[in-house]
Amino acid sequence: MLNAFQNEIGRATCVGFSQVAQEQEIRDYFLRGIHLTKHFLSSIHDVLVESDIPNAMSWDQSVTGSTIPLHFRTS
């Protein structure tokens, strides 16, 4: 269950960063992460269903559609 939880958070993080990445190479890196977490979550979900264990909540629902990165200044 913890593995599913961690992958859900990882997917949400990758979605957010892929939306605001300036360089295509970096964006592709995060898109690959989204693909990998979907694959892992699918496998984990199958095992949980077979064991009658509730599935982890999806975290990527809280990611907005913004494509503008926030820039923080430290001064």
N, C-alpha and C positions, 0 to 999 in steps of 0.2 A: 504494500500500500504506500509506503514511503517513497518507493521508486516512482510510482505513478504521480505522486504529489510533486516530486522534484522535477519530473519531466514536464508536467503541466506548467510549472513556474518557468522552466527553461524555454518552453514554447512561447509563452507570453512575452518573455524577454526578447527572444529572437524576432518575434513579430514587430514589437515596438522599435527595436534597433534597425530592422530591415526597412522600415518605413522612412527613417530619417537619415540613413547612411548616404553620404555624399558620393562616395566612389562605388562603382559597379562591383569591383572585386570584393569589397566589404559587404555590400548588399547580398551578393551571391553566397558569401560565407554564412550569413544569417539565414538566408532562404534554405540553404542545405541543412542548417540546424533545425528549421521548422519541419523539413521533410523527415529527418532522422527521428525527431521526437514523436511525430505522427506514427512512424513505423513501430517504435518502442511501445507507445501507448496502445496501439492496436493489439500487440502481443500481450501486454499486461492485462488489457481489458478482457481478452479471451480467457485468461487464467482466472481472473477474478469472477467472471460470470460462471465458469465451471465450478468454482468453489463457493458460490452464493455469497460473495463478499461485495458490498457496495463499491461502486467505482468512484474515483477521485473527481472533484469538481473541476470544471474547466476554468482556467484563470485568464485566458485570452479574451474573455468577454469584456474585461475592464480596459483593454487597450483601445485607445481612440483611433480615429481614422486620420489623424494629423500626419502630415509629411514634412512639417517644419520643425527642425531641431531646436531645442531650448539651449541657449548659450548662457552659461553662468560665469560671471566675472568674480574673481577673488582679488580683492584689493584691500 
